[in-house]
Structures are given as structure tokens and as C-alpha cells.
Amino acid sequence: MAGGDGGGRSPGSRPALALSGATAVASGGGRLLAARPGHSGSVRGRGGAGRGADGPGGSERRRPPVAPEGARRGPCVVRGGVKLLIVLVSVILGLFFPCSDESLFVYDCSSAEKQPLGEKGQDGKGTDKGSDDILAFAFSPSGDYFALTDDNKRLILFHTKPSWECVSVRFVNRRCTSLVITAAEDKIFIADKSGDVYSYSITEPQADGKLELGHVSLLLDVALSPDDQYILTADRDEKIRVSLTKAPYSIVSYCMGHREFVSKILVIPNCPDLLLSASGDSTLRLWEYKSGEEVHCCQLSTICGSQATKPDQKYTVSRITYCCQGGYFAILCDSIPTVYIFQLDATAQQLVYKQQISLKHKSWDIAFEETGDLWIFQEDKEAPLLLYRACDGQWKAVTDDKRLQKMSKCIQDNWTVFEGFVGAESYYSHLYKASFDNMDEYLQRKEERLKQQKKKRQDLQHGSSGQAKKKKTEESSL
């Protein structure tokens, strides 16, 4: 059941953006900063194993300020490299902290518990040292829990309410590519580069992981159905597998049709029988995943063609975010400075292209708020965050939003965390199937080989003929 030896290099770490409940998170480098409303102080601490903010290596704990009733809040997660910064987004100016104040939970991944040198992992193999880069993270559906993995093969679990604290630091077998927390908030499923999926308990935060299923290829994404009944895994070998969560060895279906690696999958929350997938073949596909039937295919090259910078431009979707209000998808393609907006026609089971937002700089991530506001995190120090709001069916830039101004200031103050990712090359180029046009070389080698064989036969015939003549001459002389 276990997967193979990896099937290639995983995409790796990059800055990221996400919204969940009333918590805002930003990351880049090795530090995690967090704040949330609802209390009269704040939380500040440093990384430690399983003891929270005032465990070993921690500092004093304070309680965050009380949020006035009716305050509209939305969190933002921004990740990049080793550091994870958690930043609260609130329309109440006093609740959105400047980065220099103490309304922060600080967690430094580089100071977290490390696997002792020479100690073997769960799989019995030795561990190698990483750089603490954060590879994947996720909030639980309620926002009560937050989990991350880094390239030192750590799985770090946080409890976010009533204040942020580290619950546990556990070690995984392989570097992870994706993780998801169940709707019941009792397990974390992590997919790794060797093609395996492990589950880790939240209710028993120190327990070892359990191998649930395996592919023979690098896994790129993992998702759960809203009722936790199905677990879906996407790999480099063009496959999407649908399994029963409680019995992962029971495969329900395969969604087959992509011609390149599957980069992202998303079970649509308010259409729980539909799956959206994206691939290196420049397509978006809708599936009735329980039967494995493809119901719609959208060729991104026909929509994004005007953005092509070269004739063979590939449109690999690196991020998908969904807003239930209106059924809108926003997608971001790797190394292309444009966000594309689609709307789901649930009746026809189709994606309807609505709009594209052209940007001056390449973007790292995108995220919808529940209200439909779209946040864009881009590699520009002067304007690291952009906010777009729907107006008459079109998303238009908003510049006077207080949350946007405050959060942009916070990221600017910590820009050293992100600047190493500016101008980075494609995160997916090494995942494409290699093709070789060596026919001319093959034909040339074949022709040379045939010539050599012909010459050898001629030499043998010439030698045989000479010997026959010599023998005949000798017989005549006798």
C-alpha cells in the first residue's frame, strides 16, 4: 500500500495567503505571528514543543483586546519560507495591530523541537537536516486549529482559541506537499513526496501517524469531502483517486483525463458531489468524483492566451480559492501576473468565465473572504496586498480599505521574510513529463551501424575469396 521513493522533487515552499474565521496569518521565514480579537490583551511567545507560548523558550502571555459587537473580521494567512506571520484583519482599526506592537503570537520554526541527529524516523530511516521552510499548512474548518509542516519533517499543531498556543510538535517520515484537517477536527491528513498519506490525531496530539494510503508517485494535493466520507488524492502521474476515509484501501473511483500532473483539487463546499481539478495540461476539469465521470473541461489556453509570453506557454494553476456566495472561483497560474475569475453554473455543471484581473507583478497567492472580497498577495514591496470587491458583477480594486492599509504596512515591515522569493522561477516546471526528440540522432547512428555491418561483411567476403584463390593456386601447382 505504501508509495514509491518519491517520483520527483516536490514544488517546495513559497509565500501564501489564506482566510479563516477571525484569525489572520502571514508567513515568510521562520517566525509565526498571531493575533485575534475577543479578549483584553494579546499573546506573544516563541517556538517550543507542545507547551504553548509560555513553554520553554516562550515569553509572557497577554490577552488580546475585546472586539466591539458587530465588528466584521477576516483573517489572512501569508506564508513564505521559514517564517509564519499571523496577522489579524479587522475593520476596527484598534484591533488591527501595527507589526511593532505586542499584540502578536510569535512562533519561530527554527527554534522548534528538532529530531535528534542520527535518530531514525517512523519508517526506520535516518533523517536529513532541512532549512525550516514551511511547506504546507491549513486551518481547521472552524478555525480552532492550525497545522503546518516544514522541510525539517515536523508537523506542528496549534490551538487558536481563546489564544494561540502550540499543542504539539511531531515528526513525519517524508517532506509533505499538502495537508487537510477533517470537518470533525479530530484528524490531520498529510500527503508526502513519496506518495503516502498519513493521518495524525488531534485529540491525541502526541500520537504517531498512521499510514492510510499510498500512490506510486509524488502526491501534490489532498482533499476531503465536506462530510469527511471521502478522501481525494492527486498525483504527478495524472491521477485523482477517491477513497473511503474510514477504509482508504477501498478505492471508490479514479478521475482520469488529465494529461499532466494534477496540481490542485477542491471539493466544492456547497456542491459536495462536484470536484474541481487543475493540471499542468492547462485545463480545469469538473468531476462527479464518486463515479469518476468528467462533466466539464475548460481549456485555459483559450482564455489566457492573450497573457502568453511564449508560444508554448503553460497555464499551471498554482492556487484555487472559492466563494460560496455566488459560486465564484479565482485561480492563479504559476508565473503569470493575472487572476482569472470563473462562476460555477451548478445546474449545467459548467464553469463560466467572468473576468481577468491583470497585475503589474507576479502573485504568490489569492484568497476570498466569506463576503466575496478577493485578496491578492503579490511580490511587490510597495503594494504587497491588493483588495478587489465585486461591483455589478465585476471585481474592482479597493484602495481605501483600512484593513488593507494596515496589513500591507505589516508585511512591508517584515519584507525581508519574503524578498528571497521575489522573481523565483516556476514552481512546477520540473514536474512535466520529459520529452526527447532524438529520432534524427537515432537514424544517424542506425545508418552508421549498417555501414559498419556492410563493411564487415565485405571484408569477410574478400578474405574468404582470397583464401579460396590461394588454395586453388596451390592445388594447380601440385
Disulfide bonds with the S-S distance in Angstrom:
Cys99-Cys410 1.77
